[in-house]
Amino acid sequence: LIANTGAVKFAGTNNQNFSGGTFNNGEMMKSSGTVTQTGNTTFSGTLMTLDAGTLTAVANNLTVTGATTLGGTATVTSTSGVVTFTGNVTSTGSIGSTSGNIAFSGDYQNNGTLHVGSGTVPSTGHVTSTEVLRGTGGRLVFLGNFATTTGDTFDGGAGYVRLAGGNNQNITGANFYMVEVQKTAGTATFVD
């Protein structure tokens, strides 16, 4: 793998390991199998996944500074590493962590699943979810516009959901264990 240039591509059905580093773009085109980082990884460009494979950071950090597109049923996950998306994220796949933090700085269009373990997921960009947002004990913090749609599953589990910032936030059909509304402006609207 050559750092800082071109694209790193993962394909096929076998499990693959890579040592991490800083790369321009990342592409995963696996119909099955897992790509495992064994070191911290930064994609200074974009990350694109197609089809169905899994990219796991395990206990390492994964940072994507450009746009991220998770297509098909692809998964990006970690056990305890921090996953940071600086650019916009569009996903029909799954993003999650067992105990690590996941940060969204850009806009996040969730047409798949976001699973929050015991870590914290702050989002400063606009979040729109048409599918599943699920927590099991962690913290979801929304600072930008936030909207769920009818038919979306938003289950805070035993975790904490904080609605803050100055943007409007509209939540439809959510289950909360604990919710805090601490807005500087804008409106938080809850609809059954």
C-alpha positions, 0 to 999 in steps of 0.5 A: 500500500502506498500512503497518501496517493491514489486509492486503496481498494479491497475486493473479493470474499476473503478476509483481509488485514491492512496495517493502516496509515494515511491514504487518499481514497478508500474503496471496498467492493466486497460481496462478503468478508471483513477488512480489518485495520491493524493500525490507525487509518486516515482517508484524506479523500473519500471512502466508498463501499459497495455491496456487502463487506465489513470494514472494521477499525477494531480498537484503532481510529478511522478518519475520513476527511472527504465524503463517505458513501456506504452502498448496499449492505456494507458495514463500517464498525469498530470495537473501541476505536474512534470513527470520525467522518469529517465530510458528508456521509450517505449510507444504506449500510450499517455504521456502528461501534461497541464502545468507541465514539463515532463523530459526524461533522458533515451532513449524515443521510441514514438510509441504513443503520446507525448502532451506538454501543456505549460510546458517544456519537456527536453530530454537528451537521444535519442528520436525516434518518429514514431507517434505524438509529439504535443505542444500547447505552451510549450518548447521541448528541445532535447539534445540527438539524435532525429529522426522522421520518414515519417508519424510521426506528429511533430507539435510544435504548438505555442511552442518553439523547441530547438535542442541542444547538440552534437548528430545528429537530423533528423526531417521529416515533422515538423511544427514549431512556433519557432525553435532554433538550438544551437548545440555544434557538430553533425547535425540537418537535416530537411526534408519536 
